[in-house]
């Protein structure tokens, strides 16, 4: 039996998008986007150069700080999707250090939708040879020898995991 692997991977992401993540982002406000449920949350802030960027530290503290919806959605948009679109299907110029992270809930929703659709379109075009080819220099060294299909599965996990965290933060905000 032949399996359309990229079709299966996309179907998982599309189901999550259609029935979980996208509906849960309906009505997201800027107040909720930046809500800090506990002190010392990591969020997205305007920097001196005018760019919006996430709080962070290297190495990351153990345990890592709680993050805002702005931080979580920005991570999905910028780290999981936009930079990967650029590095795997574009000119490899984008990085977390130069991309202006979303600064409003409306911008985050629009960029998330665009990035999700663009990523899905590109992944849908991959053939079996592209799925088994190592990702190489488009990823950090720990991923370079893995086949593209392994990276795609990892990114689906990231998309679902962080999307669920956003949904939980929305639940907590509403209940507060």
C-alpha positions, 0 to 999 in steps of 0.5 A: 500500500502506497502512503502519501506521507506529506499528505498524512503530515499535512492532514494532521496539521490541518485537522489541528488548525481547523478544529483546535488552534484557529477557532481558539484564536477567534476574538483574541485581544491585545490585552489578552495577548500580553497578559502576564498570568504570573510575575516575571513572564517572558513576553514580546517587547519593543526594542530600541531599534523599533523591532519587537522581539521575545524575552529570552536567555541563553542558556534558558533558566531551569525551569523556564519562565512562564510565557505570554500568548504573545511569546507563544504565538510569536514562537510558532509564527517566527521560529516554527514557521516563518524562518523555516519557510525562508530557510527551506523554501526561500533565500535563507536570510531570515532569523529570529534575530532580525524578524520583527515579532508580531506586536498585536493580536490581530497581526499575530493572527494574520501572520500565523494564518499566512505562515500556516498556509504558506508552509502547507503549500510548500510541504504539499509539493515535497515528493518522496525523495525530498522527504527522505533527504537530509535537511542539511544546512537549512537547520542547526547541526542537531537536525542536519542529518535527519530526513525532512520527514523527521523535521516535519513531524517535529514541527507538527509537534511544536505547532500542536504543543504550543498551540495548546499552551495558547489555548490554556492561557486563554482559558486561564485569562477568561477564568481570571 
